[in-house]
Amino acid sequence: MRFNRFCQKGFSFLFPLITIALFLPLTGCAPKRMAGIVSVGEQKKANAIIQEMQDATKTCPDTIIADAKLFWNSPLGDRAVEGYLQLQYPANTKFIISNPLGQPLFAFARRGKKFQILEPENRKHIRGKIRSLAIRHEIPMLPATGSWFSYLSGQLPRYPLILTSLMRDSNNAGVWLRLSEQFPGNTEEGVYVRIDLKHKQVKEYLFLNSAGESVLKISYSAQTPKANSCVPMEEIHISGLPWGTEITLLLEDISTELHLGNQDFALPVPGGYQTQIWQ
C-alpha cells in the first residue's frame, strides 16, 4: 500500500480522525429533509420494496476486506491516509495505517462492545468499552454503538425492521425510514435511512439527537445503482461536520469472500507498550 500526503510527525490527528470522523457531532439543526408521511398505498408499495431489499441483504457475506483511502477536507487543511479495513457484521471493525515499509503507524479495532487502539509512535495501547470511548470524546451514542458494517457498506441493517414510519424526502429523492429509537417516548432521536425505491438502493443515513438536530450524515449519493446489492459502496461521504469539514472514504480491492472471526479483530500488543484501560 502507498502512504502519501502524510508523515509520522503529524500522526497525532489520526486518533480523532478514525474514531470521531465516522460519527463526529454536527452543528446546527437538522435540514428539513422529511416532508410528511406517505399515503397508505405508497407505504404498502414501499414496505414491499424495503422488505425485498433487506431479504437480499441477509443473503450477502457478513465480512468486507478492502484497501481504504481516507480524505479529510477542512478550512484548516486537507489530509489523506491509506490503510487496510476489515468489517464484520454488525459492528466488528479493524483499520490499520502503515508506512511504505509495511510498519504500522496506527491501528484501531472494535470487537463487539469493546475497542483497542495502538499508537506505535507513543508505544501506547488503549483498550476499553465503546461507550467509554464515546463519552470521553463526546461522540453521540446512536452512531457510536450502531452497525458500522451497514453504515460503511451502504446496506440496510439485518435486524427486523419495523416499517411504521415512512416519510417523503423533501427533494423527491426517495423515502425516509426510521430504524431505531433509543429511548421510549422520545419522538426526535433516532437513526433514519433514505432509500431510493426505484433503484432499491440505500442513499443516506441520518442521525438525530433528542432535540431533532443532526449528529451525523453518511451518504453514497455519488454512486450509480448496482446490479448486485451485496457489492459494498466504494465511496462513502461524511458531511455537515463543524467548520465545513468533509470526509470521504474510498474502498478499493474489495473482497467479501474471506470469513473472519472475532479473533481477527484483536490487536496483538507488542512488548514495551503502556496500556490504558477505559472502563
C-alpha positions as CSV (number, residue, x, y, z in Angstrom):
1,M,0.0,0.0,0.0
2,R,1.2,3.5,-0.7
3,F,1.5,6.1,2.1
4,N,1.3,9.7,0.9
5,R,0.5,13.3,1.9
6,F,1.2,12.3,5.5
7,C,4.1,11.9,7.9
8,Q,4.6,10.2,11.2
9,K,5.2,13.6,13.0
10,G,1.6,14.7,12.1
11,F,0.0,11.4,13.1
12,S,-1.5,12.8,16.3
13,F,-4.6,13.9,14.3
14,L,-5.4,10.4,13.3
15,F,-6.9,9.2,16.6
16,P,-9.8,11.7,16.3
17,L,-10.0,11.2,12.6
18,I,-10.6,7.5,12.8
19,T,-12.7,7.3,16.0
20,I,-14.6,10.6,15.7
21,A,-14.7,11.2,11.9
22,L,-17.2,8.3,11.5
23,F,-19.6,9.9,13.9
24,L,-18.5,13.4,14.9
25,P,-21.2,15.7,16.2
26,L,-22.6,18.1,13.7
27,T,-23.6,21.7,14.5
28,G,-27.0,23.3,13.9
29,C,-30.4,21.9,13.3
30,A,-31.3,19.1,11.0
31,P,-32.2,20.0,7.5
32,K,-35.9,19.8,6.7
33,R,-35.4,16.6,4.6
34,M,-38.6,14.9,5.6
35,A,-41.8,16.2,4.2
36,G,-44.6,14.2,5.8
37,I,-45.8,10.6,6.0
38,V,-46.5,8.8,2.7
39,S,-50.0,7.6,1.9
40,V,-51.3,4.2,2.8
41,G,-51.0,3.0,-0.8
42,E,-47.5,4.3,-1.2
43,Q,-46.4,2.9,2.2
44,K,-47.6,-0.6,1.2
45,K,-45.6,-0.5,-2.0
46,A,-42.6,1.0,-0.2
47,N,-42.8,-1.6,2.5
48,A,-42.7,-4.4,-0.1
49,I,-39.6,-3.0,-1.7
50,I,-37.8,-2.4,1.6
51,Q,-38.6,-5.9,2.7
52,E,-37.2,-7.2,-0.6
53,M,-34.0,-5.1,-0.1
54,Q,-33.5,-6.4,3.4
55,D,-34.1,-10.1,2.4
56,A,-31.5,-9.7,-0.3
57,T,-29.0,-8.1,2.2
58,K,-29.5,-11.1,4.6
59,T,-28.0,-13.3,1.9
60,C,-24.9,-11.2,1.5
61,P,-21.5,-12.1,3.0
62,D,-21.0,-10.7,6.5
63,T,-17.4,-9.6,6.0
64,I,-15.7,-6.9,3.9
65,I,-11.9,-6.5,3.4
66,A,-10.6,-3.6,1.4
67,D,-7.8,-1.1,1.0
68,A,-9.1,2.2,2.2
69,K,-8.2,5.8,1.4
70,L,-9.5,8.4,3.9
71,F,-9.6,12.1,2.8
72,W,-10.2,14.9,5.3
73,N,-11.1,18.3,3.9
74,S,-11.4,21.3,6.2
75,P,-10.6,25.0,6.3
76,L,-7.6,24.0,8.4
77,G,-6.1,22.0,5.6
78,D,-6.6,18.8,3.6
79,R,-5.1,15.5,4.6
80,A,-5.2,11.9,3.4
81,V,-4.2,8.5,4.7
82,E,-4.3,5.0,3.3
83,G,-4.8,1.8,5.1
84,Y,-6.4,-1.6,5.4
85,L,-10.0,-2.0,6.5
86,Q,-11.8,-5.1,7.8
87,L,-15.5,-5.2,8.7
88,Q,-17.8,-8.0,10.0
89,Y,-21.5,-7.6,10.6
90,P,-22.8,-6.0,12.6
91,A,-20.0,-3.8,14.0
92,N,-16.6,-5.5,14.2
93,T,-14.1,-3.2,12.7
94,K,-10.3,-3.0,12.1
95,F,-8.4,-0.2,10.4
96,I,-4.6,-0.2,10.2
97,I,-2.4,2.5,8.7
98,S,1.1,1.5,7.6
99,N,4.1,3.3,6.1
100,P,5.6,2.3,2.8
101,L,7.8,-0.3,4.6
102,G,4.7,-2.0,6.0
103,Q,5.3,-0.8,9.5
104,P,2.1,0.0,11.4
105,L,1.6,3.7,12.3
106,F,-1.8,3.5,13.8
107,A,-4.4,0.7,14.5
108,F,-8.0,0.8,15.6
109,A,-10.1,-2.3,16.3
110,R,-13.7,-2.8,17.5
111,R,-14.9,-6.2,18.6
112,G,-18.4,-6.2,19.9
113,K,-18.8,-3.5,22.6
114,K,-15.0,-3.1,23.1
115,F,-12.2,-1.4,21.3
116,Q,-8.4,-1.3,21.1
117,I,-6.1,1.4,19.8
118,L,-2.3,1.1,19.1
119,E,-0.2,4.2,18.8
120,P,3.3,2.9,17.8
121,E,4.9,6.3,17.8
122,N,4.0,6.7,21.5
123,R,4.2,2.9,22.3
124,K,0.7,3.2,23.7
125,H,-2.1,0.7,23.8
126,I,-5.6,1.8,24.8
127,R,-8.5,-0.6,25.3
128,G,-11.9,-0.4,26.8
129,K,-15.6,-0.1,26.1
130,I,-17.1,1.7,23.1
131,R,-19.4,3.6,25.3
132,S,-16.4,4.9,27.3
133,L,-14.7,6.0,24.1
134,A,-17.9,7.8,23.0
135,I,-18.3,9.6,26.4
136,R,-14.6,10.6,26.6
137,H,-14.7,12.2,23.1
138,E,-18.3,13.5,23.3
139,I,-19.4,11.2,20.5
140,P,-23.2,10.6,20.1
141,M,-24.2,7.1,21.3
142,L,-26.5,6.4,18.4
143,P,-23.8,6.1,15.7
144,A,-21.0,5.1,18.1
145,T,-22.9,1.9,19.2
146,G,-24.6,1.2,15.9
147,S,-23.9,-1.1,12.9
148,W,-20.7,0.2,11.4
149,F,-20.9,-2.6,8.8
150,S,-24.2,-1.2,7.5
151,Y,-23.1,2.4,7.6
152,L,-19.8,1.8,5.7
153,S,-21.2,-0.7,3.2
154,G,-24.3,1.2,2.3
155,Q,-26.6,-1.7,3.2
156,L,-29.7,-1.9,5.3
157,P,-29.2,-3.5,8.8
158,R,-30.2,-7.1,9.1
159,Y,-32.2,-6.9,12.3
160,P,-36.0,-7.0,11.9
161,L,-37.2,-3.6,10.7
162,I,-40.5,-2.1,12.0
163,L,-41.8,-0.3,8.9
164,T,-44.2,2.1,10.5
165,S,-42.5,5.4,10.0
166,L,-42.1,6.2,6.3
167,M,-41.7,9.8,5.2
168,R,-41.2,11.5,1.9
169,D,-38.0,13.2,1.1
170,S,-38.5,16.9,0.6
171,N,-36.4,16.8,-2.6
172,N,-38.4,13.9,-4.0
173,A,-35.2,11.7,-3.6
174,G,-36.8,8.6,-2.2
175,V,-38.3,7.9,1.2
176,W,-37.0,8.1,4.8
177,L,-37.3,5.1,7.1
178,R,-36.8,5.4,10.9
179,L,-34.7,2.5,12.0
180,S,-34.4,2.9,15.8
181,E,-35.5,4.8,18.8
182,Q,-33.1,4.6,21.8
183,F,-35.4,5.9,24.5
184,P,-39.1,5.2,24.8
185,G,-41.3,8.3,24.3
186,N,-38.5,10.2,22.5
187,T,-40.0,11.5,19.3
188,E,-36.9,13.1,17.8
189,E,-33.8,10.9,18.4
190,G,-33.2,8.1,16.0
191,V,-31.5,6.7,13.0
192,Y,-33.0,7.4,9.6
193,V,-32.2,5.9,6.3
194,R,-33.1,7.4,2.9
195,I,-33.9,4.8,0.3
196,D,-34.2,5.1,-3.5
197,L,-37.2,2.8,-4.1
198,K,-36.8,2.9,-7.9
199,H,-33.2,1.5,-7.8
200,K,-33.6,-0.3,-4.5
201,Q,-30.6,1.4,-3.0
202,V,-29.6,2.9,0.3
203,K,-28.6,6.6,-0.3
204,E,-28.1,8.1,3.1
205,Y,-28.0,7.6,6.9
206,L,-29.0,10.5,9.1
207,F,-28.7,10.5,12.9
208,L,-30.8,12.9,15.0
209,N,-30.4,13.7,18.7
210,S,-33.3,14.4,21.2
211,A,-33.5,18.0,20.0
212,G,-34.0,16.9,16.4
213,E,-30.5,18.1,15.5
214,S,-28.2,16.2,13.1
215,V,-25.3,14.4,14.8
216,L,-24.1,12.7,11.6
217,K,-24.8,12.2,7.9
218,I,-23.4,9.4,5.8
219,S,-24.2,9.4,2.1
220,Y,-23.5,7.4,-1.0
221,S,-25.3,9.6,-3.5
222,A,-22.3,9.9,-5.9
223,Q,-22.6,6.2,-6.9
224,T,-24.6,4.7,-9.7
225,P,-27.1,1.9,-9.0
226,K,-25.6,-1.5,-8.6
227,A,-26.9,-4.7,-10.1
228,N,-25.7,-6.7,-7.2
229,S,-26.9,-5.3,-3.8
230,C,-24.2,-7.3,-2.0
231,V,-21.4,-5.2,-3.5
232,P,-20.3,-2.6,-0.9
233,M,-20.3,1.1,-1.8
234,E,-16.8,2.2,-2.9
235,E,-17.3,5.9,-1.9
236,I,-18.7,7.0,1.4
237,H,-19.2,10.7,2.3
238,I,-19.4,12.1,5.8
239,S,-20.6,15.7,5.6
240,G,-22.0,18.6,7.6
241,L,-19.2,18.4,10.2
242,P,-18.1,21.5,12.2
243,W,-16.2,24.2,10.3
244,G,-17.3,22.8,7.0
245,T,-15.2,19.7,7.3
246,E,-16.0,16.8,5.0
247,I,-14.6,13.3,4.9
248,T,-14.6,10.8,2.0
249,L,-13.7,7.1,2.4
250,L,-12.7,5.3,-0.8
251,L,-12.6,1.5,-0.8
252,E,-10.5,-0.4,-3.3
253,D,-9.7,-4.1,-4.0
254,I,-12.8,-5.0,-2.1
255,S,-13.2,-8.7,-1.1
256,T,-16.2,-10.3,0.6
257,E,-15.1,-13.9,0.1
258,L,-13.0,-14.5,3.2
259,H,-14.6,-15.5,6.5
260,L,-13.4,-13.5,9.6
261,G,-13.9,-14.4,13.2
262,N,-13.7,-12.4,16.4
263,Q,-10.0,-13.3,16.7
264,D,-9.4,-11.3,13.5
265,F,-10.5,-8.1,15.3
266,A,-7.9,-8.2,18.1
267,L,-4.7,-6.2,18.1
268,P,-1.7,-8.0,19.4
269,V,0.2,-5.7,21.8
270,P,3.9,-5.5,21.2
271,G,6.2,-5.7,24.2
272,G,7.1,-2.4,25.9
273,Y,3.7,-0.7,25.2
274,Q,1.9,1.1,28.0
275,T,-1.7,0.1,28.3
276,Q,-4.5,2.4,29.3
277,I,-7.9,0.9,30.2
278,W,-11.1,2.9,29.7
279,Q,-13.9,1.3,31.6
